[in-house]
């Protein structure tokens, strides 16, 4: 079976979706670690409950991003794939070079539209009638890199931004585990 590490910064609902999708030993995917940049984030509690080893890295304790990323690389067990699921940092060359073509990211909009931290709100405010969810390989840019999977979400008339966020998250919780599974089964990883 293949192993993954999940990077997350906050709530961790997508981390939880991955845990549940790959809970059965015959799923073919083992989550070997959670990497989190905030020790008090709810995702840390979710990992503890799930029995997933936790690596917390407080970037403020390091001189720069490269040093923080070197600390992550040195603590990470060997994994086949890194999954960014709500990891609110731009990766630098240290992590990118350590896992070439082995890092994917989840984004709550149809890239290349609405990159950044507030993709759901930005799409809603713009008034688009179709937005969605993207999973893509990570490169040095902000939410750039080759697209692996997308799913559209229609913004119905009268939908509040909270309604839209709920729809987006429900789609994410399906699409991210399915995409990890497909990459691994397709031999891409
Ligand atoms: C998700 O909606 C993810 O797409 C988004 O953060 C959320 C994390 O939620 N990521 C980005 O905006 C990256 N630019 P979660 O912690 O409940 O999984």
py3Dmol code that shows the C-alpha trace and the ligand (Angstrom):
import py3Dmol

protein = """\
ATOM      1  CA  UNK A   1       0.000   0.000   0.000  1.00  0.00           C
ATOM      2  CA  UNK A   2       0.984   3.657  -0.440  1.00  0.00           C
ATOM      3  CA  UNK A   3       1.469   6.208   2.277  1.00  0.00           C
ATOM      4  CA  UNK A   4       0.565   9.863   2.492  1.00  0.00           C
ATOM      5  CA  UNK A   5       1.176  12.807   4.799  1.00  0.00           C
ATOM      6  CA  UNK A   6      -1.536  15.442   5.159  1.00  0.00           C
ATOM      7  CA  UNK A   7      -0.691  19.105   5.807  1.00  0.00           C
ATOM      8  CA  UNK A   8      -3.456  21.213   7.361  1.00  0.00           C
ATOM      9  CA  UNK A   9      -3.698  24.457   9.327  1.00  0.00           C
ATOM     10  CA  UNK A  10      -7.166  24.741  10.811  1.00  0.00           C
ATOM     11  CA  UNK A  11     -10.473  22.903  11.052  1.00  0.00           C
ATOM     12  CA  UNK A  12      -9.387  19.714   9.343  1.00  0.00           C
ATOM     13  CA  UNK A  13     -12.706  18.582   7.893  1.00  0.00           C
ATOM     14  CA  UNK A  14     -10.847  17.417   4.784  1.00  0.00           C
ATOM     15  CA  UNK A  15      -8.250  15.669   6.924  1.00  0.00           C
ATOM     16  CA  UNK A  16     -11.160  13.864   8.609  1.00  0.00           C
ATOM     17  CA  UNK A  17     -12.626  12.923   5.221  1.00  0.00           C
ATOM     18  CA  UNK A  18      -9.276  11.365   4.268  1.00  0.00           C
ATOM     19  CA  UNK A  19      -9.102   9.489   7.584  1.00  0.00           C
ATOM     20  CA  UNK A  20     -12.580   8.053   7.019  1.00  0.00           C
ATOM     21  CA  UNK A  21     -11.977   7.212   3.357  1.00  0.00           C
ATOM     22  CA  UNK A  22      -8.798   5.303   4.147  1.00  0.00           C
ATOM     23  CA  UNK A  23      -9.810   3.797   7.497  1.00  0.00           C
ATOM     24  CA  UNK A  24     -10.073   0.240   6.214  1.00  0.00           C
ATOM     25  CA  UNK A  25      -6.718  -1.574   6.110  1.00  0.00           C
ATOM     26  CA  UNK A  26      -7.528  -2.761   2.566  1.00  0.00           C
ATOM     27  CA  UNK A  27      -8.001   0.798   1.285  1.00  0.00           C
ATOM     28  CA  UNK A  28      -4.417   0.759   0.031  1.00  0.00           C
ATOM     29  CA  UNK A  29      -3.605   4.135   1.591  1.00  0.00           C
ATOM     30  CA  UNK A  30      -2.001   4.780   4.968  1.00  0.00           C
ATOM     31  CA  UNK A  31      -1.955   8.274   6.507  1.00  0.00           C
ATOM     32  CA  UNK A  32       1.462   8.323   8.144  1.00  0.00           C
ATOM     33  CA  UNK A  33       1.461  11.874   9.512  1.00  0.00           C
ATOM     34  CA  UNK A  34      -0.376  15.139   9.962  1.00  0.00           C
ATOM     35  CA  UNK A  35       1.771  18.246   9.603  1.00  0.00           C
ATOM     36  CA  UNK A  36       0.239  21.344  11.187  1.00  0.00           C
ATOM     37  CA  UNK A  37       1.630  24.860  11.577  1.00  0.00           C
ATOM     38  CA  UNK A  38      -0.638  25.702  14.549  1.00  0.00           C
ATOM     39  CA  UNK A  39      -0.364  23.440  17.603  1.00  0.00           C
ATOM     40  CA  UNK A  40      -3.843  24.475  18.845  1.00  0.00           C
ATOM     41  CA  UNK A  41      -5.703  23.978  15.556  1.00  0.00           C
ATOM     42  CA  UNK A  42      -8.746  21.672  15.716  1.00  0.00           C
ATOM     43  CA  UNK A  43      -7.164  19.384  13.109  1.00  0.00           C
ATOM     44  CA  UNK A  44      -4.553  18.364  15.705  1.00  0.00           C
ATOM     45  CA  UNK A  45      -7.271  16.967  17.963  1.00  0.00           C
ATOM     46  CA  UNK A  46      -8.800  15.123  15.019  1.00  0.00           C
ATOM     47  CA  UNK A  47      -5.446  13.500  14.246  1.00  0.00           C
ATOM     48  CA  UNK A  48      -4.956  12.508  17.878  1.00  0.00           C
ATOM     49  CA  UNK A  49      -8.395  10.847  17.938  1.00  0.00           C
ATOM     50  CA  UNK A  50      -7.636   9.038  14.689  1.00  0.00           C
ATOM     51  CA  UNK A  51      -4.256   7.851  15.947  1.00  0.00           C
ATOM     52  CA  UNK A  52      -2.360   9.678  13.203  1.00  0.00           C
ATOM     53  CA  UNK A  53       1.120  10.847  14.265  1.00  0.00           C
ATOM     54  CA  UNK A  54       1.277  14.650  14.528  1.00  0.00           C
ATOM     55  CA  UNK A  55       4.137  16.917  13.520  1.00  0.00           C
ATOM     56  CA  UNK A  56       3.567  20.525  14.588  1.00  0.00           C
ATOM     57  CA  UNK A  57       5.914  23.200  13.295  1.00  0.00           C
ATOM     58  CA  UNK A  58       5.711  26.766  14.591  1.00  0.00           C
ATOM     59  CA  UNK A  59       7.259  28.756  11.745  1.00  0.00           C
ATOM     60  CA  UNK A  60       7.959  31.663  14.137  1.00  0.00           C
ATOM     61  CA  UNK A  61      10.590  29.543  15.877  1.00  0.00           C
ATOM     62  CA  UNK A  62      12.707  29.424  12.721  1.00  0.00           C
ATOM     63  CA  UNK A  63      14.790  32.105  11.036  1.00  0.00           C
ATOM     64  CA  UNK A  64      13.009  31.658   7.719  1.00  0.00           C
ATOM     65  CA  UNK A  65      10.658  29.444   5.727  1.00  0.00           C
ATOM     66  CA  UNK A  66      13.525  27.290   4.448  1.00  0.00           C
ATOM     67  CA  UNK A  67      14.553  26.437   8.016  1.00  0.00           C
ATOM     68  CA  UNK A  68      10.972  25.597   9.031  1.00  0.00           C
ATOM     69  CA  UNK A  69      10.547  23.412   5.954  1.00  0.00           C
ATOM     70  CA  UNK A  70      13.872  21.668   6.611  1.00  0.00           C
ATOM     71  CA  UNK A  71      12.545  20.810  10.075  1.00  0.00           C
ATOM     72  CA  UNK A  72       9.398  19.352   8.509  1.00  0.00           C
ATOM     73  CA  UNK A  73      11.383  17.319   5.973  1.00  0.00           C
ATOM     74  CA  UNK A  74      13.631  15.928   8.690  1.00  0.00           C
ATOM     75  CA  UNK A  75      10.668  14.802  10.823  1.00  0.00           C
ATOM     76  CA  UNK A  76       8.498  13.394   8.056  1.00  0.00           C
ATOM     77  CA  UNK A  77       8.434   9.642   7.665  1.00  0.00           C
ATOM     78  CA  UNK A  78       8.920   8.363   4.122  1.00  0.00           C
ATOM     79  CA  UNK A  79       5.689   8.948   2.185  1.00  0.00           C
ATOM     80  CA  UNK A  80       4.610   8.553  -1.430  1.00  0.00           C
ATOM     81  CA  UNK A  81       2.441  11.670  -1.535  1.00  0.00           C
ATOM     82  CA  UNK A  82       1.890  14.895   0.404  1.00  0.00           C
ATOM     83  CA  UNK A  83      -1.684  16.198   0.458  1.00  0.00           C
ATOM     84  CA  UNK A  84      -2.238  19.856   1.324  1.00  0.00           C
ATOM     85  CA  UNK A  85      -5.758  20.044   2.771  1.00  0.00           C
ATOM     86  CA  UNK A  86      -6.268  23.574   4.019  1.00  0.00           C
ATOM     87  CA  UNK A  87      -2.563  24.255   4.608  1.00  0.00           C
ATOM     88  CA  UNK A  88      -2.515  28.032   4.499  1.00  0.00           C
ATOM     89  CA  UNK A  89       1.093  28.558   3.463  1.00  0.00           C
ATOM     90  CA  UNK A  90       2.933  28.843   0.181  1.00  0.00           C
ATOM     91  CA  UNK A  91       5.501  26.060  -0.050  1.00  0.00           C
ATOM     92  CA  UNK A  92       9.106  27.064  -0.654  1.00  0.00           C
ATOM     93  CA  UNK A  93      11.869  25.333  -2.623  1.00  0.00           C
ATOM     94  CA  UNK A  94      12.971  23.179   0.318  1.00  0.00           C
ATOM     95  CA  UNK A  95       9.739  21.177   0.480  1.00  0.00           C
ATOM     96  CA  UNK A  96       9.114  21.316  -3.267  1.00  0.00           C
ATOM     97  CA  UNK A  97      12.574  19.897  -4.031  1.00  0.00           C
ATOM     98  CA  UNK A  98      12.212  17.150  -1.416  1.00  0.00           C
ATOM     99  CA  UNK A  99       8.961  15.861  -3.006  1.00  0.00           C
ATOM    100  CA  UNK A 100       9.083  16.647  -6.744  1.00  0.00           C
ATOM    101  CA  UNK A 101       5.672  16.011  -8.386  1.00  0.00           C
ATOM    102  CA  UNK A 102       4.580  14.414  -5.128  1.00  0.00           C
ATOM    103  CA  UNK A 103       2.600  17.269  -3.552  1.00  0.00           C
ATOM    104  CA  UNK A 104      -1.049  18.016  -4.305  1.00  0.00           C
ATOM    105  CA  UNK A 105      -3.329  20.786  -3.043  1.00  0.00           C
ATOM    106  CA  UNK A 106      -7.054  21.211  -2.560  1.00  0.00           C
ATOM    107  CA  UNK A 107      -8.578  24.560  -3.535  1.00  0.00           C
ATOM    108  CA  UNK A 108     -12.205  25.690  -3.022  1.00  0.00           C
ATOM    109  CA  UNK A 109     -12.718  27.282  -6.446  1.00  0.00           C
ATOM    110  CA  UNK A 110     -12.284  26.420 -10.122  1.00  0.00           C
ATOM    111  CA  UNK A 111      -8.654  27.407 -10.728  1.00  0.00           C
ATOM    112  CA  UNK A 112      -7.235  29.448 -12.325  1.00  0.00           C
ATOM    113  CA  UNK A 113     -10.132  31.591 -11.084  1.00  0.00           C
ATOM    114  CA  UNK A 114     -10.074  32.806  -7.475  1.00  0.00           C
ATOM    115  CA  UNK A 115      -6.707  31.608  -6.125  1.00  0.00           C
ATOM    116  CA  UNK A 116      -5.662  32.547  -2.600  1.00  0.00           C
ATOM    117  CA  UNK A 117      -7.074  32.106   0.869  1.00  0.00           C
ATOM    118  CA  UNK A 118     -10.646  33.221   0.247  1.00  0.00           C
ATOM    119  CA  UNK A 119     -11.651  31.433  -2.943  1.00  0.00           C
ATOM    120  CA  UNK A 120     -15.218  30.659  -1.837  1.00  0.00           C
ATOM    121  CA  UNK A 121     -16.003  34.242  -0.776  1.00  0.00           C
ATOM    122  CA  UNK A 122     -14.249  35.762  -3.791  1.00  0.00           C
ATOM    123  CA  UNK A 123     -16.271  33.645  -6.239  1.00  0.00           C
ATOM    124  CA  UNK A 124     -19.532  34.390  -4.398  1.00  0.00           C
ATOM    125  CA  UNK A 125     -18.830  38.135  -4.309  1.00  0.00           C
ATOM    126  CA  UNK A 126     -17.898  38.170  -7.992  1.00  0.00           C
ATOM    127  CA  UNK A 127     -21.310  36.713  -8.737  1.00  0.00           C
ATOM    128  CA  UNK A 128     -20.212  33.680 -10.720  1.00  0.00           C
ATOM    129  CA  UNK A 129     -22.986  31.150 -11.319  1.00  0.00           C
ATOM    130  CA  UNK A 130     -20.609  28.215 -11.411  1.00  0.00           C
ATOM    131  CA  UNK A 131     -17.665  27.710  -9.077  1.00  0.00           C
ATOM    132  CA  UNK A 132     -16.299  24.491  -7.627  1.00  0.00           C
ATOM    133  CA  UNK A 133     -13.339  22.575  -6.275  1.00  0.00           C
ATOM    134  CA  UNK A 134      -9.881  21.892  -7.729  1.00  0.00           C
ATOM    135  CA  UNK A 135      -7.161  19.396  -6.853  1.00  0.00           C
ATOM    136  CA  UNK A 136      -3.811  20.223  -8.451  1.00  0.00           C
ATOM    137  CA  UNK A 137      -0.102  19.476  -8.274  1.00  0.00           C
ATOM    138  CA  UNK A 138       1.784  22.115  -6.317  1.00  0.00           C
ATOM    139  CA  UNK A 139       4.477  24.260  -7.868  1.00  0.00           C
ATOM    140  CA  UNK A 140       6.159  27.449  -6.677  1.00  0.00           C
ATOM    141  CA  UNK A 141       3.153  29.666  -7.477  1.00  0.00           C
ATOM    142  CA  UNK A 142       0.049  30.477  -5.449  1.00  0.00           C
ATOM    143  CA  UNK A 143      -2.570  27.819  -6.215  1.00  0.00           C
ATOM    144  CA  UNK A 144      -0.890  27.106  -9.541  1.00  0.00           C
ATOM    145  CA  UNK A 145       0.357  23.832 -10.989  1.00  0.00           C
ATOM    146  CA  UNK A 146      -1.113  21.117 -13.178  1.00  0.00           C
ATOM    147  CA  UNK A 147      -4.791  20.430 -12.521  1.00  0.00           C
ATOM    148  CA  UNK A 148      -5.655  16.831 -11.588  1.00  0.00           C
ATOM    149  CA  UNK A 149      -9.396  17.021 -10.855  1.00  0.00           C
ATOM    150  CA  UNK A 150     -12.195  19.579 -10.767  1.00  0.00           C
ATOM    151  CA  UNK A 151     -15.847  19.461  -9.832  1.00  0.00           C
ATOM    152  CA  UNK A 152     -18.326  22.224 -10.510  1.00  0.00           C
ATOM    153  CA  UNK A 153     -20.759  23.662  -7.950  1.00  0.00           C
ATOM    154  CA  UNK A 154     -23.648  25.804  -9.147  1.00  0.00           C
ATOM    155  CA  UNK A 155     -24.367  28.981  -7.199  1.00  0.00           C
ATOM    156  CA  UNK A 156     -28.149  28.990  -6.988  1.00  0.00           C
ATOM    157  CA  UNK A 157     -30.015  32.300  -6.862  1.00  0.00           C
ATOM    158  CA  UNK A 158     -30.343  33.521  -3.293  1.00  0.00           C
ATOM    159  CA  UNK A 159     -27.589  31.306  -1.943  1.00  0.00           C
ATOM    160  CA  UNK A 160     -25.712  32.913   0.960  1.00  0.00           C
ATOM    161  CA  UNK A 161     -21.958  32.641   1.143  1.00  0.00           C
ATOM    162  CA  UNK A 162     -22.419  30.169   4.017  1.00  0.00           C
ATOM    163  CA  UNK A 163     -24.733  28.029   1.878  1.00  0.00           C
ATOM    164  CA  UNK A 164     -22.111  28.029  -0.845  1.00  0.00           C
ATOM    165  CA  UNK A 165     -19.329  27.146   1.596  1.00  0.00           C
ATOM    166  CA  UNK A 166     -21.327  24.151   2.813  1.00  0.00           C
ATOM    167  CA  UNK A 167     -21.809  22.901  -0.749  1.00  0.00           C
ATOM    168  CA  UNK A 168     -18.130  23.433  -1.582  1.00  0.00           C
ATOM    169  CA  UNK A 169     -16.978  21.571   1.513  1.00  0.00           C
ATOM    170  CA  UNK A 170     -19.314  18.645   0.824  1.00  0.00           C
ATOM    171  CA  UNK A 171     -17.830  18.346  -2.669  1.00  0.00           C
ATOM    172  CA  UNK A 172     -14.281  18.631  -1.299  1.00  0.00           C
ATOM    173  CA  UNK A 173     -14.878  15.816   1.163  1.00  0.00           C
ATOM    174  CA  UNK A 174     -15.688  13.478  -1.729  1.00  0.00           C
ATOM    175  CA  UNK A 175     -13.319  14.776  -4.400  1.00  0.00           C
ATOM    176  CA  UNK A 176     -10.094  14.871  -2.380  1.00  0.00           C
ATOM    177  CA  UNK A 177     -10.098  11.231  -1.173  1.00  0.00           C
ATOM    178  CA  UNK A 178     -11.326  10.039  -4.577  1.00  0.00           C
ATOM    179  CA  UNK A 179      -8.513  11.903  -6.321  1.00  0.00           C
ATOM    180  CA  UNK A 180      -5.856  10.520  -3.973  1.00  0.00           C
ATOM    181  CA  UNK A 181      -7.251   7.034  -4.570  1.00  0.00           C
ATOM    182  CA  UNK A 182      -7.277   7.556  -8.344  1.00  0.00           C
ATOM    183  CA  UNK A 183      -3.686   8.886  -8.458  1.00  0.00           C
ATOM    184  CA  UNK A 184      -2.478   5.900  -6.485  1.00  0.00           C
ATOM    185  CA  UNK A 185      -4.509   3.288  -8.358  1.00  0.00           C
ATOM    186  CA  UNK A 186      -3.515   4.817 -11.683  1.00  0.00           C
ATOM    187  CA  UNK A 187       0.129   4.333 -10.781  1.00  0.00           C
ATOM    188  CA  UNK A 188       0.789   8.073 -10.994  1.00  0.00           C
ATOM    189  CA  UNK A 189       2.223   7.989  -7.487  1.00  0.00           C
TER     190      UNK A 189
END
"""
ligand_1 = """\
18
LIG
C -10.772 23.950 2.390
O -11.968 24.515 1.904
C -9.653 24.113 1.360
O -10.120 24.016 0.034
C -9.167 25.498 1.675
O -9.154 25.529 3.081
C -10.256 24.772 3.578
C -9.813 23.910 4.738
O -10.921 23.353 5.380
N -7.874 25.745 1.104
C -7.518 26.926 0.553
O -8.238 27.904 0.555
C -6.136 26.944 -0.070
N -5.922 28.133 -0.824
P -10.739 22.150 6.412
O -9.644 22.575 7.392
O -12.043 21.979 7.090
O -10.310 20.942 5.632
"""
view = py3Dmol.view(width=600, height=400)
view.addModel(protein, "pdb")
view.setStyle({"model": 0}, {"cartoon": {"style": "trace"}})
view.addModel(ligand_1, "xyz")
view.setStyle({"model": 1}, {"stick": {}})
view.zoomTo()
view.show()
